[in-house]
């Protein structure tokens, strides 16, 4: 294992801002690049990368990197935001994962995105640990954009329960995943159960899924169980459950749980009186894919996503 400076930015009043990566294997075939947190609240994503660095170090020590394959892990791209507890870049609130492929002569975060992308763009496989815009817990899954360069069959090799396909929107064209694909990299985004807190079992599942994929692609030698036979679903086919009132949110079901039409999924409590003012019922049979996790909720907010069960 070799620690490597990926990108450095001069700072007038503080120490230089440096992004580091960990390189495994020989300086040969650029086989796989793994990127962790791009946003400051992605604690779980950083933790998964720390697990992978430790595991890959041991795999390399025991001769488990196949041939001339090279693996690069970049645990975090946005340490300043993480240090001050912000989601986005701490000075101008810009989202680095909406600025790829970046601009080497542009504003701070565009230069940062350009510097990182220059180091990761030539790998055969790109794996990012992502987070979604809604705060809550998810069933672990792999996401792929339908760019014309995607391969759902490869996504199955992670052995996670679900592969989610989605059509890219205009703002997706500035993400790392999309630009990886446009540059010829097979790109995947792995989502674990949480974002802002460490979920140990889910973190280990995500790390194992990446090692399983690298093994099946002939990049490393590693013994693991076979995982799941993934179900491929489309994002637009998920059923949203929205609130009709605002207040304290008490959920009665969890990601991965089966629900039947009419089952109680959550109650909403009036903050002043403590009375139950709304009962959210399952609109369809299926499996809970996403569940809101914050103690309070606004009206008309999406608090659950359900994978509909299709009947013959």
N, C-alpha and C positions, 0 to 999 in steps of 0.2 A: 504494500500500500504506500502511495506517495501523496502527501498533501500538496496541493498546487494552487497558486494564486490565479483565479479565473479572471477577475476584473478588479481594478483599483481606481479610485477617484480621489483627487486631492481635496482636502478640507481646510479652509483657512483658519478656523477657530478650534478645531478638534483634530483627533487622529484621522489619518486617511481612512476612507471607507473601502474595505476590502471584502471581496467575495471569494471564498475558498471552496475547492472541490477535492474529492478523494479519488485517485486513479488506481485501478487494479489491472493486473496483467501487463503484458509487454506493450511497447509503443508500436503496435502493429495494426490489426484490423479494428476500426472504430465500430465495435459491435453494439454497445448499448449505453445510453445516457439516461440517468435517473435524476429528476429535479424535484425538490421538496417544496417548501413554502415560498410562494411568491407574494403572499400577503401577511401582514403582521399578526393576524389572529389565528393563523394556521399552525397551532401548536402540535396537533396530532400528526400533521404532515411532516413536520420537522422531526418528531420523535420516531416516526417510521423510518426515516432516512438514517437516523442514528443507529437503529437496530440493524439496518442493512449494511451500514459501514462496518459494524462489528462482525456481522456474519460473513461478509465478503472477505474481510481481513483473515478470518480463520480459514475460509475456503481456499484463498490464495496461498496461505501458509502451508496447506496440505496438498498443494499442486492441483487444485480443482478448477483453475482457469484453463479452458481448453485451447490448445494451440497458441496462436498469436492474438487472440481476442483481447480487447481492451474495454473496460467498463469505467465510466465516469459517474460519480455521485456528487451532486451539488445540493447539500441539505437545505440551504436557505439563500434567497436572493434579496430579502428585505429585512435585514437585521434592525435597522433604525426604527421601523414601525413596530417591530416585535418588542423592542426595548422599551417603548413608551406606550404600548398597549393599543395601537391604532391599527385599523384594517389596512390602510393604504399608506403610500409614501408620506412620511411625517411632516414634511414642509409644505407640500402643495396638494396633498390628498389625492394624488393620481394613482391609478391602478396599473401596476407594471404589466399585468397580464392582459391589458388592452392596448399595449404599445409595441408589440412585436410586428415586424422584425427589428424595429428601433431605427434610430438615426444617429450616427456617430458624431454629427455636428449639431444635434438638436438640444432640447432641454435636458435637464439632469436625468430624469427617468427614461427618456428615449435613448440617451447615450448608454445608460446602464443596460437597457434591453438589447441594444445593438451589440454591446460588448459580450453579454452572455450568449446571445444567439450565434455570434461568430464562433464561439467555442463548442456549441452543442449541435450545430446544423448538419454536420457531416456523418452522424452516427446512423447505423442501419435501423436501430430501434430506439424510440424515445418514449420514456415513461414518466409521467408527471403525477404527483399526488395532489389532487385538486380539492376545491371546496366550492359549494354552490351558494347562490345569493340568499337562499332562505336559511334561517337559523333553526337547526333541528338535527335529528338523528336519521340516518339512512341505512337501508340494507346495503352491505358492501357490494360494489359492482364496478364494472369497467365501462367507460363511455367512449364512443367513437363518433366523429362527425362524418357525415356522408359527403365527402369531398370529391369522390371519384377515384381517390387513391387509398381508400380505406379497405380493410380486410377483416370482416367479422370473424372468419375462421381462426385467425391468429388471436383475437381477443378471447376466444374460448379457452386458449391454452393457459390462461391465468388460473383457471379453476375456481373462479368466484361464482356466486349463485346466479348473477345476472350480467348480461351485456346489454347496454342501453344505446340504441342508435338515435341520432338526432340530425336534422337538417340544419346546417350552419346559417345563422342570421348575419346581417351586416357587421354587427359588433364582434362576432366571432372571428372575423378575418384578421383581427389584431391580437389573437391569442397565440400562445406558444404552440399548442397542439395543432392549430390550423397551419401555421407557418412551417412547422416541422413537416407536415404532410405535403405542403406545396414545394418543399425543398427535397422531397424524395425519401423522407424518413417515415417508417411505419410507426405512427404515434398513437399512444393510448393514455387515457386519464383514469387513474384508479381512485375510487372514493371509498373511504372506510366509514365507520359508524359515526364518528364525531369530528369536530374541527377545533373548537376552542378549549377542549379539555382532553387529556390523555385517556383513551380507552384501551387498556392493555391488551385484552383478548383480540379486539379488532385490529389493533396495530400489528400484532404478531401475525394475524391472518393476512393482512396486506403485504407484510414483508415476505411471508412464505409464498404468496401468490406470485410475487416478482421473481423469487428464486426458482419457483416451479416453471415459470415462463422461460427464464434464461436457460434452465436445464433442457427443456423441450426444444429450444432453438439451437442446442448444441454449443452454447457459449460457456457454460460451467458444468461441472459434475457435482450433483447434490441430491441426496436421497430425501424424498418427502412423499407424503400421501398424495393421492391423485386429485384431491379436491372435488369440486362439484362439476357436473355436466351442466353448463350454463344455459339458462333460458334467455333467448334473444328477444327483447321487447323494444318498442318504439316510444320515445318520450311523449309524443302526442297522444298515445293510447292510454296513458295514465289518467285516472279519474281524480280530479281535485275535490277536496272537501273544504269549504270556506265557512268562516264564522258569520253569524248574523247579528252578533252583539259584541261589544268590547268589555273586557274585564279580566279577572284572574282566570287562568287557563289550567284546568285539571284534566289531564289525559288519562284515558282508561285502557288504552291499547298501545302497542309498541311496534317498531319496525320488525318485519318478519312474521308478525302474528296474522292468523287467518281471521277474517271477519265475514259475517253474513249480512245481507241486506237487513237493515233495521237494528243492528247491534249498536249499543252505546259506545261511542268512540271517545267523547270528551264532554265535560260540562264547563260552562262559563259562569263565574260567580261575580255578582255585583260588588265592587270594591268597598262601598260604603256600608251596605246592609248585611253582606254576607249571604244573601239569598241566591239560589240557583236561578239564573235568568235565561239560560239556554242549554239544551241538550243536543249534541251533535250526533246524528245517527248515520251509520254506514249506508251510502246510497246504492251499493252494489256488493255482490259477493266478490271476495278477492283476498289479496295479501297486502298488508300495509308496507309500502315502500319508503315513505317519509313521514315523520311525525315531528311537529313543532315542539320545541323544548324549553322555551322561555316561560317565566311565571305569569306574564300578562300577554294579552293579544288585542289587536285592533279589530274593528268590524270589517268584514269582507276580506279578511286575510286567509291565505291558503295555509291550513294547519295539518292536513294529511294529503298524501297521494297514495292511491290504491292501484295495484296491478289487478285489473279485472279478470275474474275467472270466466273463461269462455265455455258456454254450455253447448253441447251437441244439439 
